[in-house]
Amino acid sequence: MYTKIVLLSCILYVSLFVVSSAERGAGECAGLCNDLRFEVLTLEICRNAKKTLPRPKIGDFCSNAMEQGFSDACVPLCMGEKPKNRVANACRSAAMEMPRPTVRKWCEHGYNEGYGKTNRELRSHFPAETNTEPVQEERKLEESTKATEETKETAQSSDSEAASGEEKAIAATIPVTLEDDTTHDLIVYEGQNAEEAVVVFCREKVPDDVSSCIRQLVSVVLEALE
């Protein structure tokens, strides 16, 4: 009888632990993540940014983005959800800061390093079923680059058709303001998806930073087309 009671107590304890892990609220997780922050983040992540002029502006943008990347990964993991990389939103204001593109690049560096390190080190810290999936978010930039290469042929085909004088029906025209404060129309033609339109636009207007341009614009264009 004693053995059965002990066994039942252990099963009940384990069940309660799993439920509580999966049902933590955002407020509780924010507190837990705050306690773990200094175990994950290091000064080394933004050390070079803090040496970059103008100081301390570059270092501050890197550090703030690193903290945001940590939160964007830690809180969902704690709540039993899959984290999402939100570097485009986190560094949107940095893209408008001078000197360009230095501020934005160090902001993205801080965010991606903080987000990736948190995702790797804390995934096993919060035992929830949704956290047993393979880590996919770390490969986002690599997958984005591959997607860009895959859509180049389609973009080139679109350019060739336009050059041959074939007229296409315009599905949408979206004004886009670049870092130099100039505004250009991003045109989406009938039969063309958002990714293809963004690739064509970025290759033409931002040839020196196509990948970053694509990352920032795809979600904007998708929202505009909804």
PyRosetta script that sets phi, psi and omega in degrees:
from pyrosetta import init, pose_from_sequence

init()
pose = pose_from_sequence("MYTKIVLLSCILYVSLFVVSSAERGAGECAGLCNDLRFEVLTLEICRNAKKTLPRPKIGDFCSNAMEQGFSDACVPLCMGEKPKNRVANACRSAAMEMPRPTVRKWCEHGYNEGYGKTNRELRSHFPAETNTEPVQEERKLEESTKATEETKETAQSSDSEAASGEEKAIAATIPVTLEDDTTHDLIVYEGQNAEEAVVVFCREKVPDDVSSCIRQLVSVVLEALE")
pose.set_psi(1, -42.8)
pose.set_omega(1, -179.8)
pose.set_phi(2, -62.7)
pose.set_psi(2, -43.4)
pose.set_omega(2, -179.7)
pose.set_phi(3, -61.4)
pose.set_psi(3, -42.0)
pose.set_omega(3, -179.2)
pose.set_phi(4, -63.9)
pose.set_psi(4, -40.5)
pose.set_omega(4, -179.2)
pose.set_phi(5, -64.8)
pose.set_psi(5, -44.0)
pose.set_omega(5, 179.5)
pose.set_phi(6, -62.2)
pose.set_psi(6, -44.2)
pose.set_omega(6, -178.8)
pose.set_phi(7, -63.4)
pose.set_psi(7, -43.3)
pose.set_omega(7, 179.2)
pose.set_phi(8, -63.1)
pose.set_psi(8, -38.2)
pose.set_omega(8, 179.3)
pose.set_phi(9, -64.5)
pose.set_psi(9, -40.6)
pose.set_omega(9, -179.7)
pose.set_phi(10, -65.7)
pose.set_psi(10, -42.9)
pose.set_omega(10, 179.9)
pose.set_phi(11, -63.2)
pose.set_psi(11, -42.5)
pose.set_omega(11, 180.0)
pose.set_phi(12, -63.1)
pose.set_psi(12, -40.6)
pose.set_omega(12, -178.9)
pose.set_phi(13, -63.9)
pose.set_psi(13, -45.2)
pose.set_omega(13, 179.9)
pose.set_phi(14, -62.9)
pose.set_psi(14, -42.4)
pose.set_omega(14, -179.3)
pose.set_phi(15, -62.1)
pose.set_psi(15, -44.7)
pose.set_omega(15, 179.4)
pose.set_phi(16, -63.4)
pose.set_psi(16, -36.6)
pose.set_omega(16, -178.7)
pose.set_phi(17, -65.6)
pose.set_psi(17, -43.6)
pose.set_omega(17, -178.8)
pose.set_phi(18, -64.8)
pose.set_psi(18, -43.2)
pose.set_omega(18, -180.0)
pose.set_phi(19, -62.9)
pose.set_psi(19, -44.7)
pose.set_omega(19, -178.0)
pose.set_phi(20, -65.3)
pose.set_psi(20, -32.5)
pose.set_omega(20, 178.9)
pose.set_phi(21, -67.2)
pose.set_psi(21, -37.2)
pose.set_omega(21, -175.9)
pose.set_phi(22, -82.9)
pose.set_psi(22, -16.8)
pose.set_omega(22, -174.1)
pose.set_phi(23, -114.4)
pose.set_psi(23, 20.5)
pose.set_omega(23, 176.4)
pose.set_phi(24, -64.1)
pose.set_psi(24, 142.1)
pose.set_omega(24, 176.9)
pose.set_phi(25, -85.4)
pose.set_psi(25, 167.5)
pose.set_omega(25, -178.9)
pose.set_phi(26, -62.9)
pose.set_psi(26, -37.6)
pose.set_omega(26, -179.7)
pose.set_phi(27, -64.6)
pose.set_psi(27, -45.2)
pose.set_omega(27, 179.1)
pose.set_phi(28, -64.2)
pose.set_psi(28, -42.2)
pose.set_omega(28, -179.1)
pose.set_phi(29, -66.9)
pose.set_psi(29, -34.3)
pose.set_omega(29, 177.4)
pose.set_phi(30, -61.3)
pose.set_psi(30, -40.0)
pose.set_omega(30, 178.1)
pose.set_phi(31, -67.9)
pose.set_psi(31, -42.4)
pose.set_omega(31, 178.8)
pose.set_phi(32, -63.7)
pose.set_psi(32, -42.2)
pose.set_omega(32, -179.2)
pose.set_phi(33, -67.4)
pose.set_psi(33, -35.5)
pose.set_omega(33, 178.4)
pose.set_phi(34, -61.9)
pose.set_psi(34, -36.5)
pose.set_omega(34, 178.2)
pose.set_phi(35, -69.4)
pose.set_psi(35, -27.9)
pose.set_omega(35, -177.3)
pose.set_phi(36, -91.3)
pose.set_psi(36, -10.0)
pose.set_omega(36, -171.8)
pose.set_phi(37, -53.6)
pose.set_psi(37, -48.2)
pose.set_omega(37, -174.5)
pose.set_phi(38, -80.6)
pose.set_psi(38, -7.1)
pose.set_omega(38, 173.5)
pose.set_phi(39, -83.4)
pose.set_psi(39, -20.7)
pose.set_omega(39, -177.0)
pose.set_phi(40, -104.0)
pose.set_psi(40, -51.0)
pose.set_omega(40, -175.4)
pose.set_phi(41, -79.3)
pose.set_psi(41, 144.7)
pose.set_omega(41, 180.0)
pose.set_phi(42, -131.0)
pose.set_psi(42, 155.8)
pose.set_omega(42, 178.1)
pose.set_phi(43, -65.5)
pose.set_psi(43, -22.8)
pose.set_omega(43, -177.0)
pose.set_phi(44, -62.9)
pose.set_psi(44, -29.7)
pose.set_omega(44, -176.6)
pose.set_phi(45, -58.6)
pose.set_psi(45, -42.1)
pose.set_omega(45, -177.5)
pose.set_phi(46, -113.3)
pose.set_psi(46, 19.8)
pose.set_omega(46, -177.7)
pose.set_phi(47, -59.8)
pose.set_psi(47, -47.5)
pose.set_omega(47, -178.5)
pose.set_phi(48, -69.6)
pose.set_psi(48, -31.9)
pose.set_omega(48, 178.2)
pose.set_phi(49, -64.0)
pose.set_psi(49, -37.3)
pose.set_omega(49, -179.5)
pose.set_phi(50, -70.0)
pose.set_psi(50, -16.4)
pose.set_omega(50, 177.4)
pose.set_phi(51, -92.0)
pose.set_psi(51, -7.5)
pose.set_omega(51, -175.2)
pose.set_phi(52, -89.6)
pose.set_psi(52, 135.1)
pose.set_omega(52, 178.4)
pose.set_phi(53, -80.0)
pose.set_psi(53, 148.1)
pose.set_omega(53, -1.3)
pose.set_phi(54, -79.6)
pose.set_psi(54, 135.5)
pose.set_omega(54, 178.4)
pose.set_phi(55, -96.0)
pose.set_psi(55, 145.4)
pose.set_omega(55, 0.1)
pose.set_phi(56, -92.3)
pose.set_psi(56, 14.3)
pose.set_omega(56, -172.2)
pose.set_phi(57, -55.6)
pose.set_psi(57, -50.8)
pose.set_omega(57, -177.0)
pose.set_phi(58, -62.5)
pose.set_psi(58, -45.2)
pose.set_omega(58, 179.9)
pose.set_phi(59, -63.4)
pose.set_psi(59, -37.3)
pose.set_omega(59, -179.9)
pose.set_phi(60, -66.2)
pose.set_psi(60, -42.4)
pose.set_omega(60, 178.8)
pose.set_phi(61, -63.1)
pose.set_psi(61, -40.8)
pose.set_omega(61, 179.2)
pose.set_phi(62, -64.2)
pose.set_psi(62, -47.0)
pose.set_omega(62, -177.5)
pose.set_phi(63, -65.1)
pose.set_psi(63, -43.1)
pose.set_omega(63, -179.7)
pose.set_phi(64, -64.7)
pose.set_psi(64, -40.0)
pose.set_omega(64, 179.0)
pose.set_phi(65, -68.2)
pose.set_psi(65, -36.7)
pose.set_omega(65, 177.1)
pose.set_phi(66, -60.7)
pose.set_psi(66, -43.8)
pose.set_omega(66, 178.3)
pose.set_phi(67, -62.8)
pose.set_psi(67, -40.7)
pose.set_omega(67, 179.6)
pose.set_phi(68, -66.1)
pose.set_psi(68, -40.8)
pose.set_omega(68, 177.6)
pose.set_phi(69, -61.4)
pose.set_psi(69, -39.0)
pose.set_omega(69, 176.9)
pose.set_phi(70, -61.2)
pose.set_psi(70, -48.1)
pose.set_omega(70, -178.3)
pose.set_phi(71, -64.7)
pose.set_psi(71, -40.6)
pose.set_omega(71, -178.4)
pose.set_phi(72, -65.6)
pose.set_psi(72, -22.2)
pose.set_omega(72, 177.3)
pose.set_phi(73, -96.0)
pose.set_psi(73, -43.7)
pose.set_omega(73, -172.8)
pose.set_phi(74, -68.9)
pose.set_psi(74, -47.9)
pose.set_omega(74, -175.4)
pose.set_phi(75, -61.7)
pose.set_psi(75, -47.8)
pose.set_omega(75, 176.7)
pose.set_phi(76, -61.2)
pose.set_psi(76, -40.6)
pose.set_omega(76, 177.9)
pose.set_phi(77, -59.0)
pose.set_psi(77, -42.9)
pose.set_omega(77, 179.9)
pose.set_phi(78, -63.0)
pose.set_psi(78, -36.1)
pose.set_omega(78, -177.3)
pose.set_phi(79, -86.8)
pose.set_psi(79, 3.2)
pose.set_omega(79, 179.4)
pose.set_phi(80, 78.7)
pose.set_psi(80, 22.7)
pose.set_omega(80, -179.8)
pose.set_phi(81, -111.6)
pose.set_psi(81, 166.2)
pose.set_omega(81, 178.8)
pose.set_phi(82, -87.9)
pose.set_psi(82, 123.5)
pose.set_omega(82, -179.6)
pose.set_phi(83, -65.2)
pose.set_psi(83, 153.4)
pose.set_omega(83, 176.3)
pose.set_phi(84, -126.8)
pose.set_psi(84, 130.7)
pose.set_omega(84, 178.3)
pose.set_phi(85, -72.3)
pose.set_psi(85, 120.1)
pose.set_omega(85, -177.4)
pose.set_phi(86, -119.6)
pose.set_psi(86, 40.4)
pose.set_omega(86, -176.2)
pose.set_phi(87, -62.0)
pose.set_psi(87, -34.0)
pose.set_omega(87, -179.3)
pose.set_phi(88, -62.2)
pose.set_psi(88, -42.1)
pose.set_omega(88, 178.2)
pose.set_phi(89, -71.9)
pose.set_psi(89, -40.5)
pose.set_omega(89, -177.2)
pose.set_phi(90, -64.1)
pose.set_psi(90, -32.9)
pose.set_omega(90, -175.0)
pose.set_phi(91, -110.5)
pose.set_psi(91, 18.1)
pose.set_omega(91, -179.9)
pose.set_phi(92, -62.0)
pose.set_psi(92, -45.6)
pose.set_omega(92, -179.4)
pose.set_phi(93, -69.2)
pose.set_psi(93, -31.0)
pose.set_omega(93, -179.7)
pose.set_phi(94, -64.5)
pose.set_psi(94, -27.6)
pose.set_omega(94, -179.2)
pose.set_phi(95, -65.8)
pose.set_psi(95, -21.1)
pose.set_omega(95, -178.7)
pose.set_phi(96, -96.0)
pose.set_psi(96, -4.6)
pose.set_omega(96, -176.4)
pose.set_phi(97, -86.9)
pose.set_psi(97, 148.9)
pose.set_omega(97, 175.4)
pose.set_phi(98, -95.7)
pose.set_psi(98, 147.9)
pose.set_omega(98, -1.6)
pose.set_phi(99, -79.8)
pose.set_psi(99, 140.2)
pose.set_omega(99, 178.4)
pose.set_phi(100, -96.2)
pose.set_psi(100, 144.0)
pose.set_omega(100, -4.2)
pose.set_phi(101, -94.1)
pose.set_psi(101, 21.6)
pose.set_omega(101, -173.7)
pose.set_phi(102, -58.2)
pose.set_psi(102, -47.0)
pose.set_omega(102, -177.3)
pose.set_phi(103, -61.2)
pose.set_psi(103, -47.0)
pose.set_omega(103, -178.0)
pose.set_phi(104, -63.2)
pose.set_psi(104, -42.8)
pose.set_omega(104, -177.7)
pose.set_phi(105, -63.2)
pose.set_psi(105, -40.8)
pose.set_omega(105, 179.2)
pose.set_phi(106, -73.3)
pose.set_psi(106, -30.5)
pose.set_omega(106, 174.7)
pose.set_phi(107, -63.3)
pose.set_psi(107, -47.5)
pose.set_omega(107, 179.5)
pose.set_phi(108, -64.2)
pose.set_psi(108, -36.4)
pose.set_omega(108, 177.5)
pose.set_phi(109, -61.5)
pose.set_psi(109, -49.4)
pose.set_omega(109, -178.8)
pose.set_phi(110, -61.4)
pose.set_psi(110, -43.4)
pose.set_omega(110, -179.2)
pose.set_phi(111, -64.5)
pose.set_psi(111, -51.4)
pose.set_omega(111, -175.7)
pose.set_phi(112, -64.3)
pose.set_psi(112, -37.4)
pose.set_omega(112, 177.6)
pose.set_phi(113, -67.9)
pose.set_psi(113, -44.5)
pose.set_omega(113, 179.2)
pose.set_phi(114, -65.1)
pose.set_psi(114, -43.0)
pose.set_omega(114, -179.5)
pose.set_phi(115, -65.7)
pose.set_psi(115, -48.2)
pose.set_omega(115, -177.5)
pose.set_phi(116, -64.6)
pose.set_psi(116, -43.2)
pose.set_omega(116, -178.9)
pose.set_phi(117, -65.7)
pose.set_psi(117, -40.2)
pose.set_omega(117, 178.5)
pose.set_phi(118, -65.0)
pose.set_psi(118, -44.1)
pose.set_omega(118, -179.0)
pose.set_phi(119, -61.5)
pose.set_psi(119, -39.6)
pose.set_omega(119, -179.2)
pose.set_phi(120, -71.3)
pose.set_psi(120, -46.0)
pose.set_omega(120, -169.6)
pose.set_phi(121, -84.9)
pose.set_psi(121, -25.8)
pose.set_omega(121, -176.3)
pose.set_phi(122, -104.0)
pose.set_psi(122, -4.7)
pose.set_omega(122, -178.8)
pose.set_phi(123, -58.3)
pose.set_psi(123, -39.3)
pose.set_omega(123, -179.4)
pose.set_phi(124, -86.2)
pose.set_psi(124, -7.5)
pose.set_omega(124, -178.3)
pose.set_phi(125, -76.2)
pose.set_psi(125, -31.6)
pose.set_omega(125, -179.6)
pose.set_phi(126, -109.3)
pose.set_psi(126, 99.9)
pose.set_omega(126, -176.3)
pose.set_phi(127, -75.5)
pose.set_psi(127, 101.0)
pose.set_omega(127, 175.6)
pose.set_phi(128, -141.6)
pose.set_psi(128, 150.7)
pose.set_omega(128, -175.0)
pose.set_phi(129, -58.9)
pose.set_psi(129, -36.8)
pose.set_omega(129, -177.1)
pose.set_phi(130, -70.7)
pose.set_psi(130, -15.7)
pose.set_omega(130, -178.9)
pose.set_phi(131, -92.2)
pose.set_psi(131, 5.1)
pose.set_omega(131, 178.6)
pose.set_phi(132, -89.6)
pose.set_psi(132, -4.3)
pose.set_omega(132, 178.4)
pose.set_phi(133, -70.9)
pose.set_psi(133, 153.3)
pose.set_omega(133, 177.5)
pose.set_phi(134, -61.0)
pose.set_psi(134, 148.8)
pose.set_omega(134, -179.8)
pose.set_phi(135, -71.6)
pose.set_psi(135, 118.0)
pose.set_omega(135, -179.4)
pose.set_phi(136, -108.3)
pose.set_psi(136, -29.2)
pose.set_omega(136, -172.5)
pose.set_phi(137, -63.7)
pose.set_psi(137, -28.8)
pose.set_omega(137, -177.6)
pose.set_phi(138, -65.3)
pose.set_psi(138, -22.4)
pose.set_omega(138, -175.8)
pose.set_phi(139, -95.3)
pose.set_psi(139, 9.8)
pose.set_omega(139, -174.5)
pose.set_phi(140, -59.3)
pose.set_psi(140, -46.0)
pose.set_omega(140, -177.9)
pose.set_phi(141, -64.5)
pose.set_psi(141, -40.6)
pose.set_omega(141, 179.6)
pose.set_phi(142, -65.2)
pose.set_psi(142, -41.6)
pose.set_omega(142, 179.5)
pose.set_phi(143, -67.0)
pose.set_psi(143, -35.6)
pose.set_omega(143, 178.5)
pose.set_phi(144, -63.3)
pose.set_psi(144, -40.1)
pose.set_omega(144, 178.8)
pose.set_phi(145, -65.1)
pose.set_psi(145, -41.8)
pose.set_omega(145, 178.5)
pose.set_phi(146, -63.7)
pose.set_psi(146, -40.5)
pose.set_omega(146, 179.3)
pose.set_phi(147, -63.1)
pose.set_psi(147, -36.1)
pose.set_omega(147, 178.4)
pose.set_phi(148, -63.2)
pose.set_psi(148, -43.7)
pose.set_omega(148, 179.6)
pose.set_phi(149, -64.2)
pose.set_psi(149, -38.4)
pose.set_omega(149, -178.1)
pose.set_phi(150, -68.2)
pose.set_psi(150, -29.1)
pose.set_omega(150, -178.4)
pose.set_phi(151, -91.8)
pose.set_psi(151, -3.7)
pose.set_omega(151, -179.5)
pose.set_phi(152, -62.7)
pose.set_psi(152, -41.3)
pose.set_omega(152, -179.2)
pose.set_phi(153, -62.5)
pose.set_psi(153, -40.4)
pose.set_omega(153, 178.3)
pose.set_phi(154, -64.8)
pose.set_psi(154, -41.4)
pose.set_omega(154, 179.7)
pose.set_phi(155, -64.4)
pose.set_psi(155, -41.6)
pose.set_omega(155, 179.3)
pose.set_phi(156, -64.7)
pose.set_psi(156, -37.0)
pose.set_omega(156, 177.4)
pose.set_phi(157, -63.4)
pose.set_psi(157, -40.4)
pose.set_omega(157, 179.2)
pose.set_phi(158, -64.8)
pose.set_psi(158, -39.9)
pose.set_omega(158, 178.5)
pose.set_phi(159, -63.4)
pose.set_psi(159, -40.4)
pose.set_omega(159, -178.2)
pose.set_phi(160, -65.2)
pose.set_psi(160, -40.9)
pose.set_omega(160, 180.0)
pose.set_phi(161, -66.1)
pose.set_psi(161, -38.3)
pose.set_omega(161, 178.7)
pose.set_phi(162, -66.3)
pose.set_psi(162, -39.6)
pose.set_omega(162, -178.3)
pose.set_phi(163, -68.3)
pose.set_psi(163, -29.0)
pose.set_omega(163, -178.3)
pose.set_phi(164, -78.8)
pose.set_psi(164, 0.6)
pose.set_omega(164, 174.7)
pose.set_phi(165, 91.2)
pose.set_psi(165, 4.5)
pose.set_omega(165, 179.1)
pose.set_phi(166, -74.4)
pose.set_psi(166, 125.2)
pose.set_omega(166, -179.5)
pose.set_phi(167, -86.3)
pose.set_psi(167, 138.6)
pose.set_omega(167, 179.0)
pose.set_phi(168, -119.6)
pose.set_psi(168, 149.0)
pose.set_omega(168, 176.1)
pose.set_phi(169, -77.4)
pose.set_psi(169, 132.7)
pose.set_omega(169, -179.3)
pose.set_phi(170, -85.3)
pose.set_psi(170, 123.9)
pose.set_omega(170, 179.7)
pose.set_phi(171, -85.2)
pose.set_psi(171, -36.5)
pose.set_omega(171, -178.5)
pose.set_phi(172, -160.2)
pose.set_psi(172, 149.2)
pose.set_omega(172, 174.8)
pose.set_phi(173, -125.3)
pose.set_psi(173, 119.6)
pose.set_omega(173, -174.7)
pose.set_phi(174, -118.8)
pose.set_psi(174, 116.4)
pose.set_omega(174, 178.4)
pose.set_phi(175, -71.4)
pose.set_psi(175, 131.9)
pose.set_omega(175, -179.1)
pose.set_phi(176, -125.3)
pose.set_psi(176, 125.9)
pose.set_omega(176, 177.4)
pose.set_phi(177, -96.5)
pose.set_psi(177, 122.4)
pose.set_omega(177, -178.2)
pose.set_phi(178, -87.1)
pose.set_psi(178, 178.2)
pose.set_omega(178, -176.2)
pose.set_phi(179, -66.0)
pose.set_psi(179, -23.1)
pose.set_omega(179, 178.5)
pose.set_phi(180, -88.3)
pose.set_psi(180, 14.4)
pose.set_omega(180, 178.0)
pose.set_phi(181, 69.0)
pose.set_psi(181, 12.4)
pose.set_omega(181, 174.0)
pose.set_phi(182, -90.3)
pose.set_psi(182, 146.3)
pose.set_omega(182, -178.3)
pose.set_phi(183, -112.3)
pose.set_psi(183, 131.7)
pose.set_omega(183, -178.8)
pose.set_phi(184, -130.2)
pose.set_psi(184, 151.9)
pose.set_omega(184, 178.3)
pose.set_phi(185, -87.5)
pose.set_psi(185, 124.9)
pose.set_omega(185, 172.7)
pose.set_phi(186, -94.0)
pose.set_psi(186, 114.2)
pose.set_omega(186, -174.1)
pose.set_phi(187, -100.6)
pose.set_psi(187, 129.6)
pose.set_omega(187, 175.4)
pose.set_phi(188, -111.0)
pose.set_psi(188, 118.6)
pose.set_omega(188, -178.5)
pose.set_phi(189, -88.6)
pose.set_psi(189, 160.2)
pose.set_omega(189, 175.4)
pose.set_phi(190, -58.8)
pose.set_psi(190, 133.5)
pose.set_omega(190, -179.4)
pose.set_phi(191, 84.0)
pose.set_psi(191, -1.9)
pose.set_omega(191, 179.9)
pose.set_phi(192, -106.1)
pose.set_psi(192, 132.6)
pose.set_omega(192, 178.6)
pose.set_phi(193, -85.5)
pose.set_psi(193, 170.1)
pose.set_omega(193, -175.0)
pose.set_phi(194, -60.8)
pose.set_psi(194, -42.5)
pose.set_omega(194, -177.9)
pose.set_phi(195, -61.3)
pose.set_psi(195, -42.3)
pose.set_omega(195, -179.9)
pose.set_phi(196, -64.5)
pose.set_psi(196, -42.4)
pose.set_omega(196, -180.0)
pose.set_phi(197, -63.7)
pose.set_psi(197, -39.9)
pose.set_omega(197, -179.8)
pose.set_phi(198, -66.5)
pose.set_psi(198, -41.8)
pose.set_omega(198, 179.5)
pose.set_phi(199, -60.7)
pose.set_psi(199, -45.6)
pose.set_omega(199, 179.5)
pose.set_phi(200, -60.8)
pose.set_psi(200, -44.8)
pose.set_omega(200, -178.7)
pose.set_phi(201, -63.2)
pose.set_psi(201, -47.8)
pose.set_omega(201, -176.2)
pose.set_phi(202, -67.1)
pose.set_psi(202, -37.2)
pose.set_omega(202, 178.9)
pose.set_phi(203, -65.8)
pose.set_psi(203, -31.2)
pose.set_omega(203, -178.9)
pose.set_phi(204, -84.7)
pose.set_psi(204, -42.4)
pose.set_omega(204, -172.2)
pose.set_phi(205, -96.0)
pose.set_psi(205, -28.8)
pose.set_omega(205, -177.9)
pose.set_phi(206, -131.5)
pose.set_psi(206, 62.5)
pose.set_omega(206, -174.4)
pose.set_phi(207, -65.2)
pose.set_psi(207, -21.7)
pose.set_omega(207, -178.1)
pose.set_phi(208, -84.5)
pose.set_psi(208, -11.6)
pose.set_omega(208, -177.0)
pose.set_phi(209, -148.6)
pose.set_psi(209, 54.9)
pose.set_omega(209, -174.0)
pose.set_phi(210, -61.8)
pose.set_psi(210, -45.5)
pose.set_omega(210, -175.9)
pose.set_phi(211, -59.8)
pose.set_psi(211, -46.8)
pose.set_omega(211, -179.7)
pose.set_phi(212, -65.0)
pose.set_psi(212, -39.9)
pose.set_omega(212, 178.4)
pose.set_phi(213, -59.3)
pose.set_psi(213, -45.1)
pose.set_omega(213, -179.4)
pose.set_phi(214, -63.1)
pose.set_psi(214, -45.3)
pose.set_omega(214, -179.2)
pose.set_phi(215, -57.1)
pose.set_psi(215, -41.0)
pose.set_omega(215, -174.8)
pose.set_phi(216, -79.7)
pose.set_psi(216, -28.7)
pose.set_omega(216, -172.5)
pose.set_phi(217, -93.5)
pose.set_psi(217, -28.4)
pose.set_omega(217, -173.9)
pose.set_phi(218, -55.8)
pose.set_psi(218, -48.9)
pose.set_omega(218, -178.0)
pose.set_phi(219, -65.5)
pose.set_psi(219, -36.0)
pose.set_omega(219, 179.5)
pose.set_phi(220, -64.0)
pose.set_psi(220, -45.5)
pose.set_omega(220, -178.8)
pose.set_phi(221, -66.6)
pose.set_psi(221, -41.4)
pose.set_omega(221, 179.5)
pose.set_phi(222, -60.2)
pose.set_psi(222, -41.5)
pose.set_omega(222, 178.2)
pose.set_phi(223, -65.2)
pose.set_psi(223, -40.3)
pose.set_omega(223, -178.5)
pose.set_phi(224, -66.6)
pose.set_psi(224, -29.4)
pose.set_omega(224, -177.8)
pose.set_phi(225, -85.6)
pose.set_psi(225, -11.8)
pose.set_omega(225, -179.3)
pose.set_phi(226, -70.6)
pose.dump_pdb("model.pdb")
